[in-house]
Structures are given as structure tokens and as C-alpha cells.
Amino acid sequence: MELRISKASNVPVRDQVVEQVVYLILTAQLKPGQPMPSVRELARLLRIHHNTVSEAYQELVRRKWLEGRRGARLTVRPPEDGEVRNAQDLDDLINATLVMARRMGFTVQALRERVRERLLAEPPDHFLVVEQAPGLRALMAEEVKSATRQRVESCSLDQLRTDHEAGIGALAVATPYALTDVNACLSKARPAVSVTFASAKSHLDRIARLKEPSMITVVSISQTFLRTAQAVLAPAVGSRHTLALFRLPLESYDALQGSDLVFCDSAAVRTVKHPRRIHYQLLAAESLGSLTSTMESYGRA
């Protein structure tokens, strides 16, 4: 039995022993029923304290990789049909599955591909916001999480193209202009859900009701959001009012004190304190409202 231990490693010596023994079992270098060296024998071989070996052996017994009877050496435990059911944590479950797959003659590659196929077919358990612009991506994720109260992850389109595992277990969310490219990276059985941007009509109406020349401010974490808001609000602002744009984080909120209206995106609205603060939501409420029902429909399928 060949074990290599590094006392200079950040990994505890006990853990090195445990995981290397598991590896030797999984790769059939240690066979079912094969006796293990005694505690003192292995400690002498590895030049480590015998208590460390004893603790490692106890962990391997607890995780059902080794077994033994009083007065006899520990031996490699044969796989059993109930081993997966008796797994105590995710690592044990994975290790037991590997052992059973090898026992049945399947390669690790075949197991990997089949697991991936099964995971892709499973109902989604979280949302994946896909958007190339980092600021917009963060805003979309914030609003999807707030609307659905479910777990939300996010990535760029480039990341989705290169990481083929990103879509596993996820219901992707994208804007219409990105939908075709996003769907090209996903399973056809689970296309992305399209969400649209909210109308700014209520904000335009609010500006139109201002009776005096005013300072109008937009605060966002996204430069793209600020550019879009500037263009959308421009007709209402005209030359009568003044429009100021601020991107978070701000060194000081003093610059907002003279503002008559402060439009805040979904991230800024939680931090900006101003008596005329107005939430400027990025995504349309009706789009957000459909996400939960779409997620639930996969669960019922």
C-alpha cells in the first residue's frame, strides 16, 4: 500500500491518510477484504504519530470504508447494495456511487456523462440570470430574488458558453435581445425565460408634474442603467430641469442633498436615504410575476 504524506501541506495529515486510503479503494489498489497495516506499523512507515493513524482509521470505519472485529486487523469493507442508502454525507454518497459503478463495470467517464444527463433532466431548483453587462446582471439578480424569494445565481453569456455545467439545475432568465444566444447554450427541454424592462412612464409623469425647475438625480450600480435612464428621462427633463447621474459606491451622499427627485435602482434604493427617493425598477412587474409560476410548472411536469 503506497501512501505519500506531506507534513508541510495545509491539509491535516489525518485527512491525507483518510482520503488517500479512499482513493486506493476506489481505484481498486486496495481490494475488498484486504487487511490494513496495524496502527503502529503504518505510523512507523509514514513517520507520523500512531494517534494520527488511529484517528484516520476510526474515520474510515465511521464512513464504512474499513471494517474490523475485536482482536483482528481492519480490512477493506466489501461494497454492499445498501451502501448508497447508508451514506451519511454527500462525499460518502459520491464515493459509494463510484464504488458501485466500478463494481458494475462502468467507467468514471460514463458515470459522469450519465449523471450530467440526469441532472439536466431534473426540475430546476434555482434561477440563473444571464446578462453580459455586470451592473445590469447584478440588478436583474437582485430583482428576481426579491420577486421570487428563491435562490438566484448569475453569469455572463461568455461564462455560460464556456461553462457547460452552469445551466444544470437552473431555470435561466434573460432579456429578449439575448434570448437566442442564451438558449443556444441550454437544453432544449428547458429554455430560458424572457424578462422585459419596466416602463418609465410613471417616472416621466412625475417629472412632468414638477412646477419649478428642479434637480433630478439617478443613482445606480450600473453604468448601462444610468445611460439608459438618461436617454429615457431626457424628453421630460428637457432644458427646464437638471439631470445628475451617480454610480455606486459613492464616497459621500452629500451630493444628493440638493436633489428634488432621486431615482434609485433596486440596489441603490436600499442604501440611499433621501425624502424624495423613488424606486426605479429595472424589470417589468409582469415579467417578474411569471417567474415563480414557470418554475413551479417544471415541478409539476
LOPAKE-375193 format. One record per residue (C-alpha): residue number from 1; residue in three letters; x, y, z. Coordinates in nm, 3 decimals, padded with zeros to 5 digits, always signed. Layout:
N
num:NUM; residu:Ala; east:X; north:Y; up:Z $
...
END
This chain:
301
num:1; residu:Met; east:+00.000; north:+00.000; up:+00.000 $
num:2; residu:Glu; east:+00.156; north:+00.326; up:-00.115 $
num:3; residu:Leu; east:+00.071; north:+00.641; up:+00.079 $
num:4; residu:Arg; east:+00.256; north:+00.972; up:+00.046 $
num:5; residu:Ile; east:+00.223; north:+01.218; up:+00.332 $
num:6; residu:Ser; east:+00.342; north:+01.579; up:+00.340 $
num:7; residu:Lys; east:+00.376; north:+01.737; up:+00.683 $
num:8; residu:Ala; east:+00.428; north:+02.076; up:+00.514 $
num:9; residu:Ser; east:+00.085; north:+02.065; up:+00.348 $
num:10; residu:Asn; east:-00.209; north:+02.276; up:+00.466 $
num:11; residu:Val; east:-00.416; north:+01.957; up:+00.460 $
num:12; residu:Pro; east:-00.407; north:+01.784; up:+00.802 $
num:13; residu:Val; east:-00.204; north:+01.462; up:+00.799 $
num:14; residu:Arg; east:-00.503; north:+01.265; up:+00.927 $
num:15; residu:Asp; east:-00.714; north:+01.384; up:+00.632 $
num:16; residu:Gln; east:-00.435; north:+01.297; up:+00.389 $
num:17; residu:Val; east:-00.433; north:+00.941; up:+00.520 $
num:18; residu:Val; east:-00.812; north:+00.910; up:+00.507 $
num:19; residu:Glu; east:-00.861; north:+01.043; up:+00.155 $
num:20; residu:Gln; east:-00.564; north:+00.855; up:+00.011 $
num:21; residu:Val; east:-00.696; north:+00.526; up:+00.151 $
num:22; residu:Val; east:-01.038; north:+00.605; up:-00.002 $
num:23; residu:Tyr; east:-00.865; north:+00.678; up:-00.334 $
num:24; residu:Leu; east:-00.677; north:+00.346; up:-00.320 $
num:25; residu:Ile; east:-01.006; north:+00.164; up:-00.260 $
num:26; residu:Leu; east:-01.186; north:+00.346; up:-00.542 $
num:27; residu:Thr; east:-00.905; north:+00.272; up:-00.786 $
num:28; residu:Ala; east:-00.902; north:-00.096; up:-00.683 $
num:29; residu:Gln; east:-00.546; north:-00.075; up:-00.548 $
num:30; residu:Leu; east:-00.694; north:-00.191; up:-00.218 $
num:31; residu:Lys; east:-00.927; north:-00.487; up:-00.265 $
num:32; residu:Pro; east:-01.234; north:-00.582; up:-00.059 $
num:33; residu:Gly; east:-01.127; north:-00.793; up:+00.236 $
num:34; residu:Gln; east:-00.762; north:-00.685; up:+00.214 $
num:35; residu:Pro; east:-00.610; north:-00.630; up:+00.561 $
num:36; residu:Met; east:-00.471; north:-00.290; up:+00.651 $
num:37; residu:Pro; east:-00.136; north:-00.236; up:+00.825 $
num:38; residu:Ser; east:-00.157; north:-00.211; up:+01.203 $
num:39; residu:Val; east:-00.174; north:+00.137; up:+01.354 $
num:40; residu:Arg; east:+00.187; north:+00.126; up:+01.473 $
num:41; residu:Glu; east:+00.311; north:-00.031; up:+01.151 $
num:42; residu:Leu; east:+00.157; north:+00.241; up:+00.933 $
num:43; residu:Ala; east:+00.268; north:+00.513; up:+01.175 $
num:44; residu:Arg; east:+00.625; north:+00.384; up:+01.154 $
num:45; residu:Leu; east:+00.607; north:+00.360; up:+00.774 $
num:46; residu:Leu; east:+00.477; north:+00.716; up:+00.735 $
num:47; residu:Arg; east:+00.684; north:+00.855; up:+01.023 $
num:48; residu:Ile; east:+00.380; north:+01.007; up:+01.193 $
num:49; residu:His; east:+00.230; north:+00.969; up:+01.540 $
num:50; residu:His; east:+00.031; north:+00.649; up:+01.595 $
num:51; residu:Asn; east:-00.262; north:+00.853; up:+01.731 $
num:52; residu:Thr; east:-00.294; north:+01.020; up:+01.391 $
num:53; residu:Val; east:-00.320; north:+00.683; up:+01.220 $
num:54; residu:Ser; east:-00.568; north:+00.564; up:+01.482 $
num:55; residu:Glu; east:-00.790; north:+00.869; up:+01.421 $
num:56; residu:Ala; east:-00.770; north:+00.817; up:+01.044 $
num:57; residu:Tyr; east:-00.869; north:+00.451; up:+01.078 $
num:58; residu:Gln; east:-01.160; north:+00.545; up:+01.305 $
num:59; residu:Glu; east:-01.285; north:+00.791; up:+01.043 $
num:60; residu:Leu; east:-01.257; north:+00.530; up:+00.768 $
num:61; residu:Val; east:-01.456; north:+00.285; up:+00.980 $
num:62; residu:Arg; east:-01.717; north:+00.552; up:+01.053 $
num:63; residu:Arg; east:-01.752; north:+00.620; up:+00.682 $
num:64; residu:Lys; east:-01.776; north:+00.244; up:+00.617 $
num:65; residu:Trp; east:-01.462; north:+00.210; up:+00.406 $
num:66; residu:Leu; east:-01.296; north:-00.022; up:+00.659 $
num:67; residu:Glu; east:-01.435; north:-00.279; up:+00.897 $
num:68; residu:Gly; east:-01.289; north:-00.497; up:+01.169 $
num:69; residu:Arg; east:-01.353; north:-00.732; up:+01.457 $
num:70; residu:Arg; east:-01.201; north:-00.721; up:+01.803 $
num:71; residu:Gly; east:-00.850; north:-00.867; up:+01.803 $
num:72; residu:Ala; east:-00.821; north:-00.864; up:+01.423 $
num:73; residu:Arg; east:-00.679; north:-00.615; up:+01.177 $
num:74; residu:Leu; east:-00.904; north:-00.375; up:+00.993 $
num:75; residu:Thr; east:-00.990; north:-00.484; up:+00.641 $
num:76; residu:Val; east:-01.129; north:-00.309; up:+00.336 $
num:77; residu:Arg; east:-01.505; north:-00.333; up:+00.358 $
num:78; residu:Pro; east:-01.679; north:-00.501; up:+00.063 $
num:79; residu:Pro; east:-01.939; north:-00.285; up:-00.114 $
num:80; residu:Glu; east:-02.297; north:-00.359; up:-00.024 $
num:81; residu:Asp; east:-02.620; north:-00.289; up:-00.205 $
num:82; residu:Gly; east:-02.734; north:-00.064; up:+00.078 $
num:83; residu:Glu; east:-02.415; north:+00.141; up:+00.083 $
num:84; residu:Val; east:-02.563; north:+00.439; up:-00.103 $
num:85; residu:Arg; east:-02.867; north:+00.441; up:+00.122 $
num:86; residu:Asn; east:-02.645; north:+00.442; up:+00.431 $
num:87; residu:Ala; east:-02.427; north:+00.734; up:+00.316 $
num:88; residu:Gln; east:-02.402; north:+00.994; up:+00.591 $
num:89; residu:Asp; east:-02.297; north:+01.293; up:+00.381 $
num:90; residu:Leu; east:-02.255; north:+01.398; up:+00.019 $
num:91; residu:Asp; east:-01.894; north:+01.281; up:-00.002 $
num:92; residu:Asp; east:-01.994; north:+00.937; up:+00.124 $
num:93; residu:Leu; east:-02.277; north:+00.924; up:-00.129 $
num:94; residu:Ile; east:-02.045; north:+01.014; up:-00.418 $
num:95; residu:Asn; east:-01.777; north:+00.769; up:-00.305 $
num:96; residu:Ala; east:-02.029; north:+00.488; up:-00.262 $
num:97; residu:Thr; east:-02.173; north:+00.556; up:-00.607 $
num:98; residu:Leu; east:-01.825; north:+00.543; up:-00.760 $
num:99; residu:Val; east:-01.756; north:+00.212; up:-00.592 $
num:100; residu:Met; east:-02.084; north:+00.062; up:-00.714 $
num:101; residu:Ala; east:-02.031; north:+00.196; up:-01.068 $
num:102; residu:Arg; east:-01.685; north:+00.038; up:-01.085 $
num:103; residu:Arg; east:-01.823; north:-00.285; up:-00.941 $
num:104; residu:Met; east:-02.080; north:-00.295; up:-01.222 $
num:105; residu:Gly; east:-01.815; north:-00.231; up:-01.486 $
num:106; residu:Phe; east:-01.891; north:+00.133; up:-01.570 $
num:107; residu:Thr; east:-01.610; north:+00.381; up:-01.630 $
num:108; residu:Val; east:-01.590; north:+00.710; up:-01.442 $
num:109; residu:Gln; east:-01.641; north:+00.895; up:-01.773 $
num:110; residu:Ala; east:-01.960; north:+00.700; up:-01.847 $
num:111; residu:Leu; east:-02.086; north:+00.775; up:-01.495 $
num:112; residu:Arg; east:-02.004; north:+01.146; up:-01.537 $
num:113; residu:Glu; east:-02.193; north:+01.174; up:-01.867 $
num:114; residu:Arg; east:-02.496; north:+00.987; up:-01.738 $
num:115; residu:Val; east:-02.511; north:+01.195; up:-01.419 $
num:116; residu:Arg; east:-02.493; north:+01.513; up:-01.627 $
num:117; residu:Glu; east:-02.782; north:+01.391; up:-01.847 $
num:118; residu:Arg; east:-02.992; north:+01.312; up:-01.542 $
num:119; residu:Leu; east:-02.915; north:+01.647; up:-01.378 $
num:120; residu:Leu; east:-03.015; north:+01.833; up:-01.693 $
num:121; residu:Ala; east:-03.347; north:+01.648; up:-01.687 $
num:122; residu:Glu; east:-03.418; north:+01.727; up:-01.322 $
num:123; residu:Pro; east:-03.664; north:+02.008; up:-01.239 $
num:124; residu:Pro; east:-03.483; north:+02.338; up:-01.176 $
num:125; residu:Asp; east:-03.425; north:+02.444; up:-00.816 $
num:126; residu:His; east:-03.290; north:+02.797; up:-00.873 $
num:127; residu:Phe; east:-03.281; north:+03.081; up:-01.124 $
num:128; residu:Leu; east:-02.977; north:+03.169; up:-01.333 $
num:129; residu:Val; east:-02.968; north:+03.529; up:-01.455 $
num:130; residu:Val; east:-02.765; north:+03.555; up:-01.776 $
num:131; residu:Glu; east:-02.656; north:+03.905; up:-01.877 $
num:132; residu:Gln; east:-02.331; north:+04.029; up:-02.025 $
num:133; residu:Ala; east:-02.316; north:+04.370; up:-01.852 $
num:134; residu:Pro; east:-02.208; north:+04.316; up:-01.487 $
num:135; residu:Gly; east:-02.415; north:+04.600; up:-01.340 $
num:136; residu:Leu; east:-02.736; north:+04.501; up:-01.517 $
num:137; residu:Arg; east:-02.671; north:+04.138; up:-01.423 $
num:138; residu:Ala; east:-02.649; north:+04.231; up:-01.055 $
num:139; residu:Leu; east:-02.970; north:+04.437; up:-01.076 $
num:140; residu:Met; east:-03.159; north:+04.162; up:-01.254 $
num:141; residu:Ala; east:-03.046; north:+03.906; up:-00.996 $
num:142; residu:Glu; east:-03.149; north:+04.138; up:-00.713 $
num:143; residu:Glu; east:-03.498; north:+04.189; up:-00.856 $
num:144; residu:Val; east:-03.553; north:+03.822; up:-00.945 $
num:145; residu:Lys; east:-03.453; north:+03.719; up:-00.592 $
num:146; residu:Ser; east:-03.678; north:+03.981; up:-00.435 $
num:147; residu:Ala; east:-03.976; north:+03.883; up:-00.652 $
num:148; residu:Thr; east:-03.945; north:+03.504; up:-00.622 $
num:149; residu:Arg; east:-03.784; north:+03.455; up:-00.279 $
num:150; residu:Gln; east:-03.580; north:+03.175; up:-00.433 $
num:151; residu:Arg; east:-03.210; north:+03.113; up:-00.484 $
num:152; residu:Val; east:-03.064; north:+03.314; up:-00.771 $
num:153; residu:Glu; east:-02.725; north:+03.277; up:-00.938 $
num:154; residu:Ser; east:-02.590; north:+03.480; up:-01.227 $
num:155; residu:Cys; east:-02.330; north:+03.468; up:-01.501 $
num:156; residu:Ser; east:-02.235; north:+03.638; up:-01.825 $
num:157; residu:Leu; east:-02.319; north:+03.491; up:-02.164 $
num:158; residu:Asp; east:-01.948; north:+03.427; up:-02.218 $
num:159; residu:Gln; east:-01.932; north:+03.229; up:-01.893 $
num:160; residu:Leu; east:-02.237; north:+03.023; up:-01.991 $
num:161; residu:Arg; east:-02.077; north:+02.943; up:-02.327 $
num:162; residu:Thr; east:-01.758; north:+02.813; up:-02.168 $
num:163; residu:Asp; east:-01.903; north:+02.652; up:-01.853 $
num:164; residu:His; east:-02.141; north:+02.385; up:-01.977 $
num:165; residu:Glu; east:-02.235; north:+02.291; up:-01.622 $
num:166; residu:Ala; east:-02.369; north:+02.637; up:-01.528 $
num:167; residu:Gly; east:-02.719; north:+02.561; up:-01.651 $
num:168; residu:Ile; east:-02.757; north:+02.236; up:-01.455 $
num:169; residu:Gly; east:-03.047; north:+02.260; up:-01.212 $
num:170; residu:Ala; east:-03.124; north:+02.616; up:-01.321 $
num:171; residu:Leu; east:-03.406; north:+02.800; up:-01.491 $
num:172; residu:Ala; east:-03.226; north:+03.065; up:-01.693 $
num:173; residu:Val; east:-03.353; north:+03.423; up:-01.710 $
num:174; residu:Ala; east:-03.255; north:+03.661; up:-01.990 $
num:175; residu:Thr; east:-03.377; north:+03.968; up:-02.173 $
num:176; residu:Pro; east:-03.530; north:+03.923; up:-02.522 $
num:177; residu:Tyr; east:-03.225; north:+04.058; up:-02.705 $
num:178; residu:Ala; east:-03.005; north:+03.786; up:-02.551 $
num:179; residu:Leu; east:-03.258; north:+03.501; up:-02.556 $
num:180; residu:Thr; east:-03.141; north:+03.330; up:-02.877 $
num:181; residu:Asp; east:-02.775; north:+03.322; up:-02.771 $
num:182; residu:Val; east:-02.861; north:+03.205; up:-02.420 $
num:183; residu:Asn; east:-03.089; north:+02.925; up:-02.542 $
num:184; residu:Ala; east:-02.811; north:+02.801; up:-02.772 $
num:185; residu:Cys; east:-02.617; north:+02.710; up:-02.454 $
num:186; residu:Leu; east:-02.906; north:+02.535; up:-02.279 $
num:187; residu:Ser; east:-03.100; north:+02.213; up:-02.305 $
num:188; residu:Lys; east:-03.390; north:+02.245; up:-02.550 $
num:189; residu:Ala; east:-03.611; north:+02.090; up:-02.285 $
num:190; residu:Arg; east:-03.559; north:+02.391; up:-02.057 $
num:191; residu:Pro; east:-03.526; north:+02.718; up:-02.250 $
num:192; residu:Ala; east:-03.461; north:+03.048; up:-02.077 $
num:193; residu:Val; east:-03.746; north:+03.266; up:-01.954 $
num:194; residu:Ser; east:-03.764; north:+03.609; up:-02.112 $
num:195; residu:Val; east:-03.798; north:+03.917; up:-01.891 $
num:196; residu:Thr; east:-03.859; north:+04.268; up:-02.022 $
num:197; residu:Phe; east:-03.758; north:+04.607; up:-01.887 $
num:198; residu:Ala; east:-04.012; north:+04.815; up:-01.698 $
num:199; residu:Ser; east:-04.177; north:+05.119; up:-01.850 $
num:200; residu:Ala; east:-04.059; north:+05.460; up:-01.728 $
num:201; residu:Lys; east:-04.398; north:+05.625; up:-01.787 $
num:202; residu:Ser; east:-04.471; north:+05.683; up:-01.419 $
num:203; residu:His; east:-04.129; north:+05.845; up:-01.375 $
num:204; residu:Leu; east:-04.181; north:+06.067; up:-01.677 $
num:205; residu:Asp; east:-04.522; north:+06.171; up:-01.542 $
num:206; residu:Arg; east:-04.368; north:+06.253; up:-01.205 $
num:207; residu:Ile; east:-04.112; north:+06.483; up:-01.369 $
num:208; residu:Ala; east:-04.383; north:+06.645; up:-01.582 $
num:209; residu:Arg; east:-04.575; north:+06.740; up:-01.266 $
num:210; residu:Leu; east:-04.284; north:+06.941; up:-01.125 $
num:211; residu:Lys; east:-04.388; north:+07.306; up:-01.112 $
num:212; residu:Glu; east:-04.043; north:+07.457; up:-01.064 $
num:213; residu:Pro; east:-03.706; north:+07.392; up:-01.230 $
num:214; residu:Ser; east:-03.563; north:+07.101; up:-01.035 $
num:215; residu:Met; east:-03.258; north:+06.885; up:-00.980 $
num:216; residu:Ile; east:-03.328; north:+06.526; up:-01.081 $
num:217; residu:Thr; east:-03.082; north:+06.257; up:-00.982 $
num:218; residu:Val; east:-03.042; north:+05.893; up:-01.084 $
num:219; residu:Val; east:-02.835; north:+05.657; up:-00.866 $
num:220; residu:Ser; east:-02.738; north:+05.308; up:-00.983 $
num:221; residu:Ile; east:-02.473; north:+05.040; up:-00.957 $
num:222; residu:Ser; east:-02.482; north:+05.003; up:-01.336 $
num:223; residu:Gln; east:-02.334; north:+05.240; up:-01.591 $
num:224; residu:Thr; east:-02.564; north:+05.089; up:-01.854 $
num:225; residu:Phe; east:-02.866; north:+05.162; up:-01.635 $
num:226; residu:Leu; east:-02.753; north:+05.524; up:-01.594 $
num:227; residu:Arg; east:-02.706; north:+05.571; up:-01.970 $
num:228; residu:Thr; east:-03.048; north:+05.423; up:-02.042 $
num:229; residu:Ala; east:-03.220; north:+05.630; up:-01.772 $
num:230; residu:Gln; east:-03.054; north:+05.946; up:-01.905 $
num:231; residu:Ala; east:-03.190; north:+05.880; up:-02.254 $
num:232; residu:Val; east:-03.537; north:+05.776; up:-02.136 $
num:233; residu:Leu; east:-03.582; north:+06.071; up:-01.898 $
num:234; residu:Ala; east:-03.433; north:+06.327; up:-02.135 $
num:235; residu:Pro; east:-03.763; north:+06.433; up:-02.300 $
num:236; residu:Ala; east:-03.922; north:+06.509; up:-01.963 $
num:237; residu:Val; east:-03.611; north:+06.678; up:-01.823 $
num:238; residu:Gly; east:-03.559; north:+06.898; up:-02.128 $
num:239; residu:Ser; east:-03.379; north:+07.224; up:-02.064 $
num:240; residu:Arg; east:-03.605; north:+07.318; up:-01.775 $
num:241; residu:His; east:-03.460; north:+07.071; up:-01.525 $
num:242; residu:Thr; east:-03.110; north:+06.943; up:-01.444 $
num:243; residu:Leu; east:-03.027; north:+06.573; up:-01.454 $
num:244; residu:Ala; east:-02.738; north:+06.430; up:-01.249 $
num:245; residu:Leu; east:-02.614; north:+06.070; up:-01.265 $
num:246; residu:Phe; east:-02.431; north:+05.890; up:-00.982 $
num:247; residu:Arg; east:-02.287; north:+05.542; up:-00.983 $
num:248; residu:Leu; east:-02.247; north:+05.348; up:-00.660 $
num:249; residu:Pro; east:-02.047; north:+05.327; up:-00.445 $
num:250; residu:Leu; east:-02.045; north:+05.695; up:-00.352 $
num:251; residu:Glu; east:-01.781; north:+05.845; up:-00.127 $
num:252; residu:Ser; east:-02.049; north:+06.071; up:+00.019 $
num:253; residu:Tyr; east:-02.422; north:+06.119; up:-00.021 $
num:254; residu:Asp; east:-02.387; north:+06.495; up:+00.030 $
num:255; residu:Ala; east:-02.413; north:+06.545; up:-00.347 $
num:256; residu:Leu; east:-02.774; north:+06.423; up:-00.332 $
num:257; residu:Gln; east:-02.890; north:+06.677; up:-00.075 $
num:258; residu:Gly; east:-02.994; north:+06.937; up:-00.331 $
num:259; residu:Ser; east:-03.197; north:+06.690; up:-00.540 $
num:260; residu:Asp; east:-03.571; north:+06.731; up:-00.577 $
num:261; residu:Leu; east:-03.618; north:+06.376; up:-00.707 $
num:262; residu:Val; east:-03.378; north:+06.086; up:-00.658 $
num:263; residu:Phe; east:-03.443; north:+05.782; up:-00.875 $
num:264; residu:Cys; east:-03.271; north:+05.473; up:-00.730 $
num:265; residu:Asp; east:-03.227; north:+05.132; up:-00.886 $
num:266; residu:Ser; east:-03.310; north:+04.818; up:-00.686 $
num:267; residu:Ala; east:-02.965; north:+04.808; up:-00.526 $
num:268; residu:Ala; east:-02.935; north:+05.181; up:-00.453 $
num:269; residu:Val; east:-03.283; north:+05.208; up:-00.303 $
num:270; residu:Arg; east:-03.165; north:+05.003; up:-00.003 $
num:271; residu:Thr; east:-02.878; north:+05.237; up:+00.083 $
num:272; residu:Val; east:-02.975; north:+05.586; up:-00.036 $
num:273; residu:Lys; east:-03.157; north:+05.793; up:+00.227 $
num:274; residu:His; east:-03.347; north:+06.087; up:+00.080 $
num:275; residu:Pro; east:-03.700; north:+06.223; up:+00.143 $
num:276; residu:Arg; east:-03.776; north:+06.223; up:-00.233 $
num:277; residu:Arg; east:-03.626; north:+05.882; up:-00.306 $
num:278; residu:Ile; east:-03.811; north:+05.686; up:-00.578 $
num:279; residu:His; east:-03.758; north:+05.322; up:-00.670 $
num:280; residu:Tyr; east:-03.670; north:+05.290; up:-01.040 $
num:281; residu:Gln; east:-03.724; north:+04.917; up:-01.106 $
num:282; residu:Leu; east:-03.539; north:+04.765; up:-01.398 $
num:283; residu:Leu; east:-03.762; north:+04.468; up:-01.484 $
num:284; residu:Ala; east:-04.132; north:+04.480; up:-01.561 $
num:285; residu:Ala; east:-04.354; north:+04.356; up:-01.278 $
num:286; residu:Glu; east:-04.549; north:+04.125; up:-01.508 $
num:287; residu:Ser; east:-04.225; north:+03.956; up:-01.621 $
num:288; residu:Leu; east:-04.114; north:+03.901; up:-01.263 $
num:289; residu:Gly; east:-04.459; north:+03.774; up:-01.169 $
num:290; residu:Ser; east:-04.440; north:+03.492; up:-01.423 $
num:291; residu:Leu; east:-04.111; north:+03.351; up:-01.299 $
num:292; residu:Thr; east:-04.244; north:+03.162; up:-00.997 $
num:293; residu:Ser; east:-04.528; north:+03.001; up:-01.192 $
num:294; residu:Thr; east:-04.284; north:+02.897; up:-01.466 $
num:295; residu:Met; east:-04.054; north:+02.739; up:-01.207 $
num:296; residu:Glu; east:-04.348; north:+02.558; up:-01.049 $
num:297; residu:Ser; east:-04.462; north:+02.423; up:-01.387 $
num:298; residu:Tyr; east:-04.139; north:+02.223; up:-01.418 $
num:299; residu:Gly; east:-04.201; north:+02.072; up:-01.077 $
num:300; residu:Arg; east:-04.544; north:+01.954; up:-01.189 $
num:301; residu:Ala; east:-04.420; north:+01.812; up:-01.517 $
END
